[in-house]
Amino acid sequence: MEQKDLTGSLTQRIPTLRGRGKTEHAGAPVADESSLYRDQTHRRLKNRHIQLIGIGGTIGTLLFVQIGAPLTKGGPGSLFIAFTLWCTFVLAMSNCLSEMVSWIPISSPFARFADRFVDPALGFASGVNFFIYEAALVPFEVVAFNIILHFWTEKIPIAAVIVFILISYALLNLLAVKYYGESEFWLSVGKVILAIGLIIFTFIAMVGGNPLHDAFGFRNWNPSNVPGTPFAEYINTGSLGRFQGFLTCFIQASYTIAGPDYVAMTAGEAESPRRTLPRAFHSVFYRLTTFFVIGSLCVGILVPYSDPNLLSALSNARPGAGSSPYVIAMERLDIPVLPHIVNAFILISVFSAGNSYVFCASRTLLGLALEGKAPRLFARCNRDGVPIYSVGLTLAIATLAFLQEGMSSLETSRFVNLVTASQLLNYTMISYTYLRFYKALEVQGISRESLPLRSAWQPFCSYYAMTGTLIMAIVGGYAVFLPGRWDIPTFIFSYAMIGIVPLLFVYWKVVHKTAWRKLEDITFFDDERRDVDEYEASGDLQVPSPTRLGRFWQMLWF
């Protein structure tokens, strides 16, 4: 079969290129087959912005504080293996997503890809699922910010904290996207400093560089020192109990490790996307896996899984960094100042995560509107290319944080559990969408060699990621089915989205009578790709810095 090469699909330039002084009315109908309305966002996010945005939306309290919870259930060995193994599924999903997005860098890509490559009903279900997930996490992060402040004081009114955070998010997300990118870059730099700093702290402390001069090494992995380690029993005893301990750690890892999807959400506003996005996908994955894999190893080194202080901190919900295994280790080693520094950086991490969720939720709603699956109002942007109505709705949902005053910690955690399966379902749909993309290219005779990025191990990665993420979405609340553990609210909050997403699919398919896309008829956003071709052909090239320091900076981020 003849192979088509699509790398040179440049057309005659027009004055209104994406992100370069566009003057069309935001949301005006477009006479093409790719989308109902024209995307009016601007390409102002640099490579360094995108790489740190991918980190900013992922690293937060889960890595620094809540990682202690699975440690107490599975032990250090199970925690480390679980986090390492889950990274392979994230890599597989990243391979799928990066190939599609690097070639077709559009706003809200995976929801629109599901529409174009599978079925419009799946595009609707995927978009609504991811919007609910991201929008629901914004008020959770606002609440978490207030809780972390309690590490120092409880005198600041809750309402004042919430208002301050929401106004900050509004300013950063309603201004031009370059300001959001710049803020997220520097906020995420703080997260990277904290993550690297805690890894260095762990090494120095374990070899005896602490006030007690205790070179404890891997003592907490030695069963002669800590009974039951490194693979702890949970719920049951023996081999079954150790497996359930590992499974609990694996479930936590599946909810914790992310990143490539946040990179993808910047595709429609990335400068030089076909050069920037492949590098960003690769670097973000390896940085995140380094932080999560080594981080899971560090907490198991610092604190025994059965540490009474850790168990007490988790059961009593100590505020801020008080429940962090790192802080508990610092207190045990008589290190007085570092806990406050860690809490300050965790505060920055939480603020940054919420900021990323606002961005991703608003762009998802924008993508739904561009495809006619949300009101046209949400496709409209201001003159700076910001979808102000999409941002406004996201921030309106974030006001649910005011309900914190009447909610217990259990109710707050259940609110988050309601949407945790959404991330795994999103990964499942991305993987299946790629499989359809892969087969459509094959059927239509389009060579993958002509794409800006040709990912490895395909289509194995799509099957691997799709199977693993779907299984974990179903297994996530398995404990509720064990004898004596049945609880209706826990069941509902664990499996609600697994029931809602298929209903969204069926609703759109029945009401709009959509058809499953035939592989030979699938189109690949030809008009949008043409816009990107024209934009990149007219874009400014990176000018090498005349100084060594400048060239080193460009090597890191550009």
Protein Blocks (a to p, Z undefined) as FASTA:
>chain_A
ZZddfklmcccddfbdghiapabdehiacddfkbmbdcfbdcfbdfklmmmmmmmmmgcf
klmmmmmmmmmmnojmlmmmmmmmmmmmmmmmmmmmmmmmmmmccehkllmmmmmmmomk
lmmmmmmmmmmmmmmmmmmmmmmmmmmmmmmockbcfklmmmmmmmmmmmmmmmcfklmm
mmmmmmmmmmmmmmmmmmmmmmmmmnopafklpafkjmmmpmklmghiabdcehiacjll
mmmmmmmmmmmmmmmpghjlmmmmmmmmcghkllmmmmmmmmmmmmmmmmmmmmmmmmmm
mpcfklmklmmmmmnopghjllpmklmmmmmnopaklmmmmmmmmmmmmmmmmmmmmmmm
mmmmmmmmmnopacfklmpccfkopafklmmmmmmmmmmmmmmmmpcfklmmmmmmmmmm
mmmmmmmmmmmmmmmmmmmmmmnopafklpmbdcehiaklmmmmmmmmmmmmmmmmmmmm
pghiacfklmmmmmmmmmmmmmmmmmmmmmnopacddfklpcehkllmmmmmmmmmmmcc
ddddfbfklmmmmmmmZZ
